[in-house]
Amino acid sequence: MKKIASKKTLLKQACMLIMGCLCCSVATNWILIPNGLTAPGITGISMTVEHFTGINYSLVYYAITILILILTWFTLGKKDASNIVILSLLYPAVLSVLSYIDVQIVFEDKLIALAVFGVIYGAGIGLPYRIGFSYGGDDTLAKVLKKCVWKSAELKKVYYFEEVLIILFMATAFNLDALAYAFVGQLIYVNAMNYVVFNLGPKLYDMQIIGKNRMEEIEDFIIHKIHKSVTIYTDAMGGYSREAKVQMSCVCNSKEYIQLREFIKVGNYDCFIKVIPLIHVFGQNRDFHKLDDENIE
């Protein structure tokens, strides 16, 4: 039964990765470019390089993502690199194939084209991220820059500075209107991505974590990093091993669930995790309902 479940999980993950790559490729090749629009980030860099060299932007994108993958491996380690390696190879390949399929979805109003692009592109980014994968784009590059260059700066400031540099680089090839559309497009697709990652499906989860060693590190992460309370049962016992265990229960939202799951995965914690979707939670935390709330569906 475990093997069947594992195969089903792998198949589901593969479908979501492929669907994500297809969404991003369709949004870029069939909507963004035919409507004369551009996008910031690695896509914007690739389009700028194509403008000056004539090299197909999808090939440039491929080269940049491979470079980021190599930099990530040597600076951040193989764990960070493993999260981006699949999409670093798969997405540029899909992007390149679809760039040679002549489909153009052109809108009379560029703002409508931008909105459609943003929704589809954001969904394409959000689907893989929802299951723990990343495209290894400018966000990963910001981590590398923080690690190697601006070590004392906050990551978000490094990311913002990086985006400014990309926009300035794009300004050498595109006019101000194109840059403004690129900025608005980014706002749209970031919000679409956040909706896919954090709002589709149940919003609150009860994470029940059972383990024996280093459980205080998980407790510290829950309390001080995602700022949630945790209930601890120290008298739990494994029914098969008859060993004493520690059981934790934490109610968190989708974003915090992903952060906690990633922390446990990266830290190689040996524990059993049960995740239960919740309908309503009442409490004092901002994510919870209050007992006097009305019109709760």
Secondary structure, 3 states (H helix, E strand, C coil): CHHHHHHHHHHHHHHHHHHHHHHHHHHHHHHHCCCCCCCCHHHHHHHHHHHHHCCCHHHHHHHHHHHHHHHHHHHCCHHHHHHHHHHHHHHHHHHHHHHCCCCCCCCCCHHHHHHHHHHHHHHHHHHHHHCCCCCCCHHHHHHHHHHHCCCCCCHHHHHHHHHHHHHHHHCCCCCHHHHHHHHHHHHHHHHHHHHHHHCCCCCEEEEEEEECCCHHHHHHHHHHCCCCCCEEEEEEECCCCCCEEEEEEEEEEHHHHHHHHHHHHHCCCCEEEEEEEECCCECCCCCCECCCCCCCC
